[in-house]
Amino acid sequence: MAKKVVATLKKEGGVKYAKIIKAVKNPTTGAYTFREEIVLQDEVNAALKN
């Protein structure tokens, strides 16, 4: 499944996307989990600030 997502991100002539992987800390346990998002390449900085 991941290979299919990467292949669609590299499609030419379309809208450019970026895959963001964030480490999010759980406040109760202190454990980190990873959250993945696919956003437009123009909105990467805004997505990383949140």
N, CA, C and O atoms as a printed pandas DataFrame, in Angstrom:
     atom_number atom_name residue_name chain_id  residue_number  x_coord  y_coord  z_coord
0              1         N          MET        A               1    0.822   -1.191    0.000
1              2        CA          MET        A               1    0.000    0.000    0.000
2              3         C          MET        A               1    0.866    1.255    0.000
3              4         O          MET        A               1    0.542    2.214   -0.700
4              5         N          ALA        A               2    1.942    1.277    0.753
5              6        CA          ALA        A               2    2.795    2.463    0.822
6              7         C          ALA        A               2    3.442    2.747   -0.525
7              8         O          ALA        A               2    3.622    3.908   -0.895
8              9         N          LYS        A               3    3.793    1.697   -1.260
9             10        CA          LYS        A               3    4.395    1.911   -2.570
10            11         C          LYS        A               3    3.416    2.591   -3.508
11            12         O          LYS        A               3    3.808    3.424   -4.325
12            13         N          LYS        A               4    2.147    2.238   -3.396
13            14        CA          LYS        A               4    1.139    2.857   -4.238
14            15         C          LYS        A               4    0.996    4.344   -3.914
15            16         O          LYS        A               4    0.832    5.157   -4.824
16            17         N          VAL        A               5    1.055    4.707   -2.645
17            18        CA          VAL        A               5    0.947    6.105   -2.235
18            19         C          VAL        A               5    2.126    6.901   -2.757
19            20         O          VAL        A               5    1.944    8.009   -3.262
20            21         N          VAL        A               6    3.333    6.358   -2.647
21            22        CA          VAL        A               6    4.527    7.056   -3.120
22            23         C          VAL        A               6    4.464    7.235   -4.624
23            24         O          VAL        A               6    4.854    8.283   -5.138
24            25         N          ALA        A               7    3.979    6.230   -5.339
25            26        CA          ALA        A               7    3.885    6.325   -6.788
26            27         C          ALA        A               7    2.907    7.422   -7.202
27            28         O          ALA        A               7    3.155    8.114   -8.189
28            29         N          THR        A               8    1.814    7.598   -6.480
29            30        CA          THR        A               8    0.859    8.635   -6.848
30            31         C          THR        A               8    1.371   10.022   -6.476
31            32         O          THR        A               8    0.937   11.011   -7.066
32            33         N          LEU        A               9    2.274   10.115   -5.521
33            34        CA          LEU        A               9    2.838   11.423   -5.169
34            35         C          LEU        A               9    3.770   11.928   -6.258
35            36         O          LEU        A               9    3.966   13.138   -6.375
36            37         N          LYS        A              10    4.345   11.051   -7.052
37            38        CA          LYS        A              10    5.314   11.445   -8.072
38            39         C          LYS        A              10    4.695   11.601   -9.456
39            40         O          LYS        A              10    5.424   11.719  -10.440
40            41         N          LYS        A              11    3.400   11.604   -9.551
41            42        CA          LYS        A              11    2.728   11.693  -10.847
42            43         C          LYS        A              11    3.026   13.048  -11.489
43            44         O          LYS        A              11    2.924   14.084  -10.832
44            45         N          GLU        A              12    3.390   13.042  -12.763
45            46        CA          GLU        A              12    3.745   14.286  -13.452
46            47         C          GLU        A              12    2.501   14.992  -13.977
47            48         O          GLU        A              12    1.510   14.350  -14.322
48            49         N          GLY        A              13    2.562   16.310  -14.033
49            50        CA          GLY        A              13    1.473   17.086  -14.590
50            51         C          GLY        A              13    0.316   17.322  -13.635
51            52         O          GLY        A              13   -0.643   18.009  -13.990
52            53         N          GLY        A              14    0.382   16.780  -12.460
53            54        CA          GLY        A              14   -0.706   16.939  -11.500
54            55         C          GLY        A              14   -0.310   17.876  -10.379
55            56         O          GLY        A              14    0.723   18.542  -10.433
56            57         N          VAL        A              15   -1.138   17.912   -9.382
57            58        CA          VAL        A              15   -0.863   18.711   -8.193
58            59         C          VAL        A              15    0.233   18.013   -7.398
59            60         O          VAL        A              15    0.237   16.788   -7.280
60            61         N          LYS        A              16    1.161   18.793   -6.854
61            62        CA          LYS        A              16    2.273   18.200   -6.115
62            63         C          LYS        A              16    1.896   18.048   -4.649
63            64         O          LYS        A              16    1.394   18.975   -4.014
64            65         N          TYR        A              17    2.152   16.856   -4.134
65            66        CA          TYR        A              17    1.842   16.526   -2.752
66            67         C          TYR        A              17    3.121   16.190   -1.999
67            68         O          TYR        A              17    4.142   15.856   -2.601
68            69         N          ALA        A              18    3.052   16.283   -0.683
69            70        CA          ALA        A              18    4.168   15.889    0.178
70            71         C          ALA        A              18    3.610   15.051    1.319
71            72         O          ALA        A              18    2.498   15.282    1.795
72            73         N          LYS        A              19    4.395   14.082    1.745
73            74        CA          LYS        A              19    3.995   13.225    2.858
74            75         C          LYS        A              19    4.744   13.692    4.099
75            76         O          LYS        A              19    5.973   13.765    4.096
76            77         N          ILE        A              20    4.006   14.007    5.156
77            78        CA          ILE        A              20    4.587   14.505    6.402
78            79         C          ILE        A              20    4.398   13.441    7.472
79            80         O          ILE        A              20    3.301   12.906    7.639
80            81         N          ILE        A              21    5.465   13.136    8.194
81            82        CA          ILE        A              21    5.395   12.196    9.311
82            83         C          ILE        A              21    5.808   12.954   10.566
83            84         O          ILE        A              21    6.942   13.423   10.665
84            85         N          LYS        A              22    4.892   13.076   11.525
85            86        CA          LYS        A              22    5.150   13.807   12.767
86            87         C          LYS        A              22    5.197   12.846   13.942
87            88         O          LYS        A              22    4.456   11.863   13.972
88            89         N          ALA        A              23    6.058   13.120   14.907
89            90        CA          ALA        A              23    6.080   12.377   16.164
90            91         C          ALA        A              23    5.241   13.167   17.169
91            92         O          ALA        A              23    5.533   14.329   17.452
92            93         N          VAL        A              24    4.206   12.536   17.702
93            94        CA          VAL        A              24    3.287   13.185   18.635
94            95         C          VAL        A              24    3.399   12.486   19.981
95            96         O          VAL        A              24    3.282   11.264   20.068
96            97         N          LYS        A              25    3.629   13.276   21.036
97            98        CA          LYS        A              25    3.801   12.713   22.374
98            99         C          LYS        A              25    2.461   12.635   23.096
99           100         O          LYS        A              25    1.703   13.604   23.123
100          101         N          ASN        A              26    2.178   11.477   23.677
101          102        CA          ASN        A              26    0.973   11.278   24.473
102          103         C          ASN        A              26    1.208   11.914   25.843
103          104         O          ASN        A              26    2.162   11.538   26.525
104          105         N          PRO        A              27    0.367   12.868   26.270
105          106        CA          PRO        A              27    0.613   13.558   27.542
106          107         C          PRO        A              27    0.466   12.667   28.777
107          108         O          PRO        A              27    1.088   12.947   29.802
108          109         N          THR        A              28   -0.325   11.621   28.708
109          110        CA          THR        A              28   -0.534   10.778   29.888
110          111         C          THR        A              28    0.553    9.732   30.058
111          112         O          THR        A              28    1.015    9.505   31.177
112          113         N          THR        A              29    0.973    9.089   28.973
113          114        CA          THR        A              29    1.966    8.014   29.085
114          115         C          THR        A              29    3.367    8.465   28.725
115          116         O          THR        A              29    4.342    7.835   29.135
116          117         N          GLY        A              30    3.484    9.541   27.969
117          118        CA          GLY        A              30    4.793   10.007   27.542
118          119         C          GLY        A              30    5.330    9.269   26.327
119          120         O          GLY        A              30    6.448    9.536   25.886
120          121         N          ALA        A              31    4.551    8.348   25.782
121          122        CA          ALA        A              31    4.983    7.581   24.612
122          123         C          ALA        A              31    4.758    8.399   23.343
123          124         O          ALA        A              31    3.830    9.203   23.262
124          125         N          TYR        A              32    5.613    8.183   22.371
125          126        CA          TYR        A              32    5.491    8.860   21.087
126          127         C          TYR        A              32    4.796    7.954   20.080
127          128         O          TYR        A              32    5.041    6.749   20.032
128          129         N          THR        A              33    3.927    8.557   19.278
129          130        CA          THR        A              33    3.315    7.864   18.150
130          131         C          THR        A              33    3.571    8.702   16.907
131          132         O          THR        A              33    3.824    9.903   17.000
132          133         N          PHE        A              34    3.506    8.080   15.770
133          134        CA          PHE        A              34    3.769    8.778   14.520
134          135         C          PHE        A              34    2.468    8.992   13.768
135          136         O          PHE        A              34    1.665    8.072   13.611
136          137         N          ARG        A              35    2.272   10.224   13.306
137          138        CA          ARG        A              35    1.082   10.577   12.538
138          139         C          ARG        A              35    1.510   10.968   11.132
139          140         O          ARG        A              35    2.379   11.823   10.959
140          141         N          GLU        A              36    0.909   10.352   10.139
141          142        CA          GLU        A              36    1.248   10.618    8.746
142          143         C          GLU        A              36    0.140   11.428    8.093
143          144         O          GLU        A              36   -1.045   11.180    8.317
144          145         N          GLU        A              37    0.544   12.403    7.282
145          146        CA          GLU        A              37   -0.403   13.229    6.537
146          147         C          GLU        A              37    0.114   13.404    5.126
147          148         O          GLU        A              37    1.324   13.445    4.900
148          149         N          ILE        A              38   -0.797   13.506    4.180
149          150        CA          ILE        A              38   -0.445   13.862    2.815
150          151         C          ILE        A              38   -1.113   15.199    2.540
151          152         O          ILE        A              38   -2.339   15.306    2.559
152          153         N          VAL        A              39   -0.291   16.229    2.282
153          154        CA          VAL        A              39   -0.800   17.581    2.076
154          155         C          VAL        A              39   -0.233   18.134    0.775
155          156         O          VAL        A              39    0.711   17.585    0.206
156          157         N          LEU        A              40   -0.823   19.222    0.322
157          158        CA          LEU        A              40   -0.283   19.907   -0.847
158          159         C          LEU        A              40    1.090   20.463   -0.511
159          160         O          LEU        A              40    1.350   20.846    0.629
160          161         N          GLN        A              41    1.960   20.507   -1.497
161          162        CA          GLN        A              41    3.326   20.944   -1.250
162          163         C          GLN        A              41    3.377   22.405   -0.794
163          164         O          GLN        A              41    4.294   22.797   -0.072
164          165         N          ASP        A              42    2.400   23.209   -1.213
165          166        CA          ASP        A              42    2.364   24.611   -0.799
166          167         C          ASP        A              42    1.987   24.772    0.672
167          168         O          ASP        A              42    2.293   25.803    1.271
168          169         N          GLU        A              43    1.336   23.784    1.259
169          170        CA          GLU        A              43    0.844   23.880    2.634
170          171         C          GLU        A              43    1.708   23.130    3.643
171          172         O          GLU        A              43    1.272   22.899    4.771
172          173         N          VAL        A              44    2.909   22.750    3.262
173          174        CA          VAL        A              44    3.772   21.955    4.145
174          175         C          VAL        A              44    4.157   22.746    5.391
175          176         O          VAL        A              44    4.066   22.222    6.501
176          177         N          ASN        A              45    4.581   23.983    5.229
177          178        CA          ASN        A              45    5.008   24.776    6.389
178          179         C          ASN        A              45    3.862   25.005    7.365
179          180         O          ASN        A              45    4.070   24.955    8.578
180          181         N          ALA        A              46    2.671   25.253    6.867
181          182        CA          ALA        A              46    1.515   25.459    7.741
182          183         C          ALA        A              46    1.161   24.176    8.491
183          184         O          ALA        A              46    0.772   24.228    9.657
184          185         N          ALA        A              47    1.292   23.038    7.835
185          186        CA          ALA        A              47    0.969   21.763    8.480
186          187         C          ALA        A              47    1.995   21.416    9.551
187          188         O          ALA        A              47    1.643   20.810   10.564
188          189         N          LEU        A              48    3.245   21.785    9.350
189          190        CA          LEU        A              48    4.276   21.479   10.335
190          191         C          LEU        A              48    4.192   22.386   11.561
191          192         O          LEU        A              48    4.634   21.991   12.640
192          193         N          LYS        A              49    3.644   23.574   11.424
193          194        CA          LYS        A              49    3.520   24.486   12.560
194          195         C          LYS        A              49    2.438   24.043   13.532
195          196         O          LYS        A              49    2.512   24.367   14.717
196          197         N          ASN        A              50    1.445   23.317   13.064
197          198        CA          ASN        A              50    0.335   22.872   13.933
198          199         C          ASN        A              50    0.709   21.672   14.729
199          200         O          ASN        A              50   -0.103   21.170   15.507
